[in-house]
Amino acid sequence: MNTEALVIKLEADFSFVDKPVYRSICFHTDECYQCSYLIDDLLIYKGREIPPQAIRCVHQEMSCLSAKGWRWVLPSYLRYCLTDEARYNEMETEFLIYNLAPSDEYKADTHQRLSGLNKSQINCLIEFLNWCKQQESWKDYCLEEIEQGIIFLSSIKL
């Protein structure tokens, strides 16, 4: 799938949603310090669509986001990954690839984080990883993780 086709698919499958209310954005229900810091960092972002600065706040903390948090972040995050800025920085895309390819000990947690997504959205994430696999830098750098992510996402299809 080329970039233009993926953008169309993303726009069809990942509409923007309202920001989750306060702690419901976080995966951990206890007083996790990482989650508390993430909530504080995201307080200024109120809208459905989040800017690149917010994506930079969450890219290393995706494991702190709940299913509601993922539903709110992914529409903007995925669109960002297809921009020239993301292709230059690469860090946000790299971390998303890793989050979609969990090791065995984190598969159940990741499955729970993705539980707010529907079948079309899971398929779109698979298409995103297939797109990454076609990109020279990602194919050379983390092909194994991309393939693990495709297998993982295929196993949780609804």
N, C-alpha and C positions, 0 to 999 in steps of 0.2 A: 504494500500500500504506500502510495506516495504521500508527501506531507499535506498537499491540498486535500486529498481524499480523507486523510486522518482528521484534519481540521473540521471538515464537514461532519464526519462521524462523531467527533467530540461535541460539536455544537448540538447535534441531534440527541445524543445520549446523556450528556452532562450539562443539564441546565443549572443555573445558579440557584442556590437555596439560601434561606435565611441563616444567619449565624446562630449557632446553638447558644442557649442561655448559660451563662457563667460556667460552673463546673461541669455541666453536661458536655462540654467540649472535650473533656479529658477522659482518658481510658481508665486511669487509676482512681478509685473511689476514696482512698485514704488521703492523708495530707502529704502527698508526694511533692517534694520540693521542686522537681523538674516540672511537674504539671502546674504548680503555683507560679513559677517563673514564666511558663508559657502563657498562662492566662493573663498575667500582667503585661507581657509583651504584645499580646493580641487585643488588649482593651481598646486601643485607639481605632481598631478596624471594626466598623459597625455594619457595613454593607454586605450584600450577597457576593459581590465580586471583590477579590482581594488583590492588592497590588504586589509587584515583585518584592518590595521590602517585607511584606508579611510572609511571603513564600520563603524568603531567606530566614525569617524567624523560625519557621516550622520545619525546614528541610532536615535538620538534625534531630528533631523531636517528634517525628511522625509516630513513633511508638507511644507517645504520650496522648495522642488524639484518640478519642472514642469513635465509634461508628458515625455518630452525628458530626464529629469534628472532621472526619475524612470526607463525608458527604459535602460539607461546606468548603473544604480546602481543595478537593480534587478538581472541580471544574476550572478554577483559576490556575491551579498548579499544572495541570496537563496542558492547557493552552500556552502557558508560559514556557514549558519545555520545548515547544515547537518554534519558539521565537529565535531570532538571530542572537539576542542577548544571552539566552540560555545555552545556545550552541557555543558561544564564546566562553561563558563561565563554567558550564558543564556540571558544576557541583550539585545543583538541585536535581538535575536529571539522574545523575549517578546515585544519589541517596534514594530517589524514588525507585529506581531499579532494585536496589538492595532491599528496600522495604517490601517490594512485591515478590521477593525471592527469599523468604525466611528459612532459617535453619530449622531442623526438626523440632527443637525445643521451643521455638516461637511460632510454629504453624497454627496452633490453636488460638493464640492471642491475635495473630494476624487475621485469621478467619473471622474472629469476633469483630475486629476493627472494620472489616470489609462487609459485615453483615447488613449494613444499611444500603448496600448497592443491589441493583436488580441484575437480571441475566444480561441485558443489553450493555449495562455498564461494565460488568465483568468481561464480557466479550470485547468491549472497547479497550479495556486495560490490556487484554491479550494482543489486540491490534497495535496498541502503543508499543508493547514490548517487541512485537514483530517489526515495527517501524525502527525501533532502536537497533535491532539486529541487522537492519539494512544500512545503518549509518556506520561509516568506516571507523570512527573513533570508538563507538560503543561495541561494535563487532570485535575489534581488536583488543579492547580493554576489559570488557566484562561479559563476553559471550556466554560463559558458563552460568553466571547469575541470571542473564536474560532467559536462557533456556530453562533454568530452575523455576523462574517466575512464571513462565508459560505453563509449565507442568503443574505448578501449585494452583494457579488461577483456573486451569482446566479442571482440576480436581474439585473445585468448590462451586462450579457452575450450578445454578439453581435449576 
